[in-house]
Amino acid sequence: MTQMLASPLDVLAAYTAAVSASDQEAFLGLYAGDARVFDAWEVWEYQGKDIWRKTVASWFNWAGEDGGHDRPRFEEVQVSAGETHAFISAIVHYDHFDAEGKLSRSVRNRMSLGLVRQGEGWLIQQEHTSVPGSMDKYDELLAEPPAA
């Protein structure tokens, strides 16, 4: 962890800053080493920061192909925090800005974060992002999950 994340909401601010800057190391610094990530896209789960690193690199490279970057925007944020663990749920919009700074696309996900206090700061121990599925494609949901 490269910065002090004194409150659970600091994690969202740092997440936004790291993604907006396409700073992979700052982004990965928000995660515990054994973090478990259920991403909305393609792979069923990522177990551990080192496995997650490959997908983060691919995402940031893809977002920068047009000279632009993604910028997360959180809304409907709910936080429940104790001394050692916290839970955040939110709607996150991944807004993409092209090289000229123009909004070119936006993807909306549901996000849940399980945080753990390490020292004086917070790290993401578990992340789950999802998008609503269609009952018309229910059979696809019953398939074996793809391997990481």
FENHU-V763586 format. One record per pair of residues at least 12 apart in sequence whose ideal C-beta (glycine too) atoms are under 10 Angstrom apart, sorted by the first residue. I is the first residue (numbers start at 1). GAP is how many residues later the second one is. Records with the same first field share a line. If there is no record, write none. Layout:
I = GAP + GAP
This chain:
1 = 13 + 25 + 28 + 29 + 30 + 31 + 117 + 118 + 119 + 120 + 121 + 122
2 = 12 + 16 + 21 + 23 + 24 + 26 + 27 + 28
3 = 14 + 15 + 23 + 26 + 27 + 118
4 = 115 + 116 + 117 + 118
5 = 24 + 25 + 110 + 112 + 113 + 115 + 116 + 117 + 118 + 119
6 = 114 + 115 + 116
7 = 72 + 74 + 79 + 108 + 114 + 115
8 = 69 + 71 + 72 + 73 + 77 + 78 + 79 + 80 + 105 + 107 + 109 + 114 + 116
9 = 65 + 68 + 70 + 72 + 77 + 79 + 113
10 = 20 + 111 + 112
11 = 19 + 20 + 68 + 75 + 77 + 102 + 104 + 110 + 111 + 112 + 113
12 = 18 + 60 + 62 + 65 + 67 + 76 + 78 + 80 + 99 + 101
13 = 61
14 = 12 + 13 + 15 + 16 + 107 + 108
15 = 12 + 15 + 57 + 59 + 77 + 96 + 98 + 109 + 112
16 = 54 + 55 + 56 + 57 + 58 + 76
17 = 54 + 55
18 = 12 + 38 + 42 + 54
19 = 37 + 40 + 41 + 44 + 50 + 51 + 52 + 53 + 73 + 75
20 = 49 + 50 + 51 + 52 + 75 + 77
21 = 39 + 48 + 50
22 = 37 + 38 + 39 + 41 + 42 + 46 + 47 + 48
23 = 37
24 = 29 + 32 + 33 + 35 + 36 + 37
25 = 28 + 31
27 = 25 + 26 + 29 + 30 + 32 + 33
28 = 21 + 22 + 24 + 25 + 28 + 29 + 96
29 = 20 + 94
30 = 19 + 83 + 85 + 91 + 92 + 93 + 94 + 97
31 = 15 + 17 + 18 + 21 + 22 + 25 + 92 + 93 + 94 + 95 + 96
32 = 16 + 17 + 82 + 83 + 84 + 86 + 90 + 91 + 92 + 93 + 94
33 = 15 + 16 + 17 + 85 + 90 + 92
34 = 13 + 14 + 15 + 16 + 82 + 91 + 92
35 = 12 + 13 + 14 + 15 + 16 + 17 + 79 + 81 + 88 + 89 + 90 + 91 + 92
36 = 12 + 15 + 16 + 78 + 88 + 89 + 90 + 91 + 92
37 = 12 + 14 + 15 + 18 + 19 + 87 + 89 + 90 + 91 + 92 + 111
38 = 74 + 88 + 89 + 90 + 91 + 92
39 = 13 + 16 + 20 + 70 + 88 + 89 + 90 + 91 + 109
40 = 67 + 69 + 70 + 71 + 88 + 89 + 90 + 91
41 = 14 + 18 + 66 + 68 + 88 + 90
42 = 13 + 104 + 106
43 = 12 + 102 + 103 + 104 + 105
44 = 100 + 101 + 102 + 103 + 104
45 = 83 + 100 + 101 + 102 + 103
46 = 81 + 102
47 = 101
48 = 100
49 = 74 + 75
51 = 97
52 = 72 + 75 + 96
54 = 94
55 = 93
59 = 35
62 = 34
63 = 31 + 33 + 34
64 = 35
66 = 30 + 31 + 32 + 33 + 34 + 38
67 = 30 + 31 + 32 + 33
68 = 28 + 29 + 30 + 31 + 32 + 33 + 34 + 35 + 36 + 37
69 = 26 + 27 + 28 + 29 + 30 + 32
70 = 23 + 24 + 25 + 26 + 27 + 35 + 36 + 37
71 = 22 + 23 + 24 + 25 + 26 + 32 + 35
72 = 18 + 20 + 21 + 22 + 23 + 37 + 39
73 = 17 + 18 + 19 + 20 + 21 + 22 + 33 + 35
74 = 14 + 16 + 17 + 18 + 19 + 37
75 = 15 + 16 + 17 + 18 + 33
76 = 13 + 14 + 15 + 16 + 34
77 = 12 + 13 + 14 + 15 + 34
78 = 12 + 34
79 = 34 + 36
81 = 34 + 36 + 41
82 = 35
83 = 34
84 = 31 + 32 + 33 + 34 + 38
85 = 29 + 30 + 31 + 32 + 37 + 40
86 = 27 + 28 + 29 + 30 + 31 + 36 + 39
87 = 25 + 26 + 27 + 28 + 39
88 = 23 + 24 + 25 + 26 + 27 + 34 + 36 + 39
89 = 21 + 22 + 23 + 24 + 39
90 = 19 + 20 + 21 + 22 + 23
91 = 17 + 18 + 19 + 20
92 = 15 + 16 + 17 + 18 + 19 + 37
93 = 13 + 14 + 15 + 16
94 = 12 + 13 + 14 + 15 + 35
95 = 12 + 13
107 = 24
108 = 23 + 24
109 = 19 + 20 + 21 + 22
110 = 18 + 19 + 20 + 21 + 22
111 = 16 + 17 + 18 + 19
112 = 14 + 15 + 16 + 17 + 18
113 = 12 + 13 + 14 + 15 + 16
114 = 12 + 13 + 14
115 = 12
